Structures are given as structure tokens and as C-alpha cells.
Amino acid sequence: MTLSRIVMRLARNPGTEFSGGDDHRGYALTAPLTDDGMLDEAAFSKHRDACAVRRFSPDEDPADGRLNRHGQRWFFDYDDGDQADDEPVHRLGEHRFAVGEYVTVTDEDGRPLTYKVMEVQPVG
């Protein structure tokens, strides 16, 4: 199993204060990917503790959490005991993680925001 580091930055989100996007806001995700860039569900099941996420933005401290899933619902989890902080990721299991692809994450305020995959690199 090979883990990948995936960096997603806030893309243009018309109708929000981020209509032009923001390269300083986003997520760095560590997850196993298949050869075609999809989440490797079997590898995730075996190595879920290695699957981490870091949310970053210029106006708050970074938030460290984990990639998690219940059934087909994938989300970023920042506190195992509190579901209120979970950030669902729209159809994450169906996304291809390749530079230039887009992913929608529902933020802590319940807004779906679009992020662009900017980097995908194997983790040493």
C-alpha cells in the first residue's frame, strides 16, 4: 500500500466571499490511492490510522484530524467523540485525486465549498 499526500486549495466559489478562490485555504490529506487516483477502500480499512487531514487557512490555527467513513459517507473528523465537527466530503469515494480535479467539502459552517487538487505525491 502506498499513501499519497493530496493538497487541495479553495477554488472559485461564486456567491460566497471566496468568489475568486483562495490559495491560502485548503486541506492536506494523507490517504491510500489506487493506480487511477481513486481512494483505495481496502487499504483504507487496513491503514485508517495513517489517513490524516490538516485544514489550513490564514486566519485560524491549522486543524488536524483524520479521514473517516461510515458506510459510503466519507468525512474529515477532527474529534472522535464529537460529530458536530465532522466535515462531509461530497461523493469522496467517487472522486479521482489528480491535479486539476475538484472536490466539494462541506465546511464547519455547513457550506459546500469547492477545492481544486493542486498536488498528489507519494508519501515516503
Disulfide bonds with the S-S distance in Angstrom:
none
